[in-house]
Amino acid sequence: MEKSVQEEKPVMDASDHDGTDSSLSQSSSSSSSLRDEDTPMLDFRNATEWANFVAGILLLALAGPPIGIVVFAAMVWEAIDRGFNGGFVDSGKELTGFIFARAIPWLRETTHKFNSQFVKRSDDAYMMNCIFAYGVLVPAMFFACAYNAYHSETKMTSLWVLFLYHLIRIGPYFMNFAYVYTLCHKEGHSYAGLFSKGYNDSILLRNVFNYWIGMFYGVLPATFAYGHSINHHRYNNGPLDVISTADKPRDNFFNWVCYLPRYVLYAVNISTIHQFASEKNWKIVFKVFLGSVYFLVWVYLVGTIIGWHFAIAYVSFPFFEACLL
């Protein structure tokens, strides 16, 4: 099916050869402008869409403020790193400070030769530094916080410790978060594995981003490997794509709010399992289900051993953070 999709030419290809590009572009721009003028601000067509909008508002109201505080602090951190050169935001100078322009490139270059032995492509050598940072250091911070909470009377850390943990976890300009999600996506698409012979079948490395590192960033195992790679890329934003934005483009704030519940259902693998079940693809249903159970067991263990307030603040928070970001 993928082959046939690739062989199809876009409808607009014909215009590339008949000189009608300009007129079509102008017509498209004009009709788009008319649609923008005619479309109401709250363009919800049925009760389900209104229910999604209300659910999105509730989600944003509950999770938005704490996530916003951490993300704002991450942006301030990056601005401080470059001495506010160019201003705070939209400066064109982002990621030009000491951390991103000097320290990280130096680390990548220094470790490149050593790290290359672990990966198939030398360009992916940087992943080994990411695995150490996000798969060793971040979990070490998590378990240090868990130890602190376990031995406290409240079974919870102070708010300052909680804030600093999440700030360091997502990094300046939330680049740690961006790298983790990018690498979960990359790993999910790589059915043959990313690592060199001798390491590719290692239980510690083969799915390290989705089945270990992602746990600290709100990624459920199987979401990228099956929900994203199979469903999303098969239906490509069509009606059967469980995270389709075709009917709710996220360039409109209200559409984005309405879209949030759809993304949450995908992120917890509920809509994905439903879609695969409707296709009677039971093998994939089982794999996605196991991925969900894997994450839920993690939440349950943290909640029962440390405390449920801790589990919500340290395990559930990254999940909702990922849904909003």
Residue pairs with C-beta under 8 A, 6 or more apart in sequence:
1 234
2 233
2 234
5 236
12 24
15 21
15 24
41 254
42 53
42 254
43 252
43 254
43 255
44 50
44 53
44 258
49 258
52 258
52 259
52 260
52 261
52 262
53 254
53 257
53 258
55 260
55 261
56 256
56 257
56 258
56 259
56 260
56 261
57 257
59 260
59 261
59 264
59 320
59 323
59 324
60 257
60 260
60 324
63 317
63 320
63 321
63 323
63 324
64 324
66 317
67 317
67 320
67 321
67 324
67 325
69 163
70 163
70 166
70 167
70 170
70 321
71 170
71 174
71 325
73 163
73 167
74 167
74 170
74 171
74 172
74 173
74 174
75 88
75 89
75 172
75 173
75 174
76 88
77 167
77 171
77 172
77 173
78 94
78 95
78 97
78 99
78 100
78 172
78 173
78 175
79 88
79 89
80 97
81 97
81 98
81 99
81 100
81 172
82 93
82 94
82 95
82 96
82 97
82 98
83 97
85 91
85 93
85 96
85 97
86 92
86 93
87 93
94 173
95 101
95 173
95 175
99 172
100 172
100 175
107 129
108 125
108 126
108 129
111 125
111 128
111 129
112 122
112 125
112 126
115 125
115 126
115 127
115 128
115 129
116 122
116 125
117 196
118 125
118 128
118 195
118 196
118 199
118 205
119 125
119 127
119 128
119 194
119 195
119 196
120 193
120 194
120 195
120 196
120 200
121 194
124 194
127 183
127 194
130 179
130 180
130 183
131 205
131 208
131 209
131 213
133 176
134 176
134 179
134 180
134 213
134 216
134 217
135 208
135 212
135 213
138 168
138 169
138 176
138 213
138 216
139 212
139 216
141 165
141 168
141 169
142 165
142 216
142 314
145 157
145 161
145 162
145 165
145 310
145 314
146 302
146 306
146 310
146 314
148 157
148 161
149 155
149 156
149 157
149 306
149 307
149 310
150 305
150 306
150 307
154 309
155 306
155 307
155 309
155 310
156 307
156 309
156 310
156 313
157 165
157 310
162 313
162 314
165 314
166 317
166 318
166 321
169 176
169 177
169 216
169 217
169 318
170 176
170 177
170 321
171 177
174 325
177 217
177 321
177 322
177 325
180 209
180 213
180 214
180 217
180 219
181 217
181 219
181 322
183 209
183 213
184 209
184 210
184 213
184 214
184 217
184 219
184 224
185 224
185 228
186 194
186 209
187 194
187 207
187 208
187 209
187 210
187 224
187 225
188 210
188 223
188 224
188 225
188 228
188 229
189 224
189 229
192 200
193 200
193 201
193 206
194 200
195 202
195 205
195 206
199 205
200 206
207 221
207 225
209 219
210 219
210 221
210 222
210 223
210 224
210 225
211 221
211 294
213 219
214 220
214 221
215 295
215 298
215 315
216 318
217 318
217 322
218 267
218 317
218 318
218 319
218 320
218 321
218 322
218 323
219 322
220 267
220 268
220 269
220 291
220 292
220 294
220 295
220 319
221 290
221 291
221 294
221 295
222 269
222 287
222 288
222 290
222 291
222 292
223 266
223 267
223 269
223 272
223 291
225 287
225 291
226 272
226 276
226 284
226 287
226 288
226 291
227 242
227 243
227 266
227 269
227 272
227 288
228 243
230 276
230 284
231 240
231 241
231 242
231 272
231 275
231 276
232 241
232 242
232 243
234 241
235 241
235 244
237 244
237 245
237 246
238 244
238 246
239 246
240 275
242 262
242 265
242 266
242 271
242 272
242 274
242 275
243 262
243 263
243 266
245 259
248 255
248 256
248 258
248 259
248 262
249 255
250 256
250 259
260 323
260 324
262 271
263 323
264 323
265 271
266 272
267 319
267 322
267 323
268 292
268 319
269 288
269 289
269 291
269 292
272 288
273 285
273 288
273 289
273 292
276 282
276 284
276 285
276 288
277 285
298 315
299 311
299 315
299 316
302 310
302 311
302 314
302 315
303 310
303 311
303 315
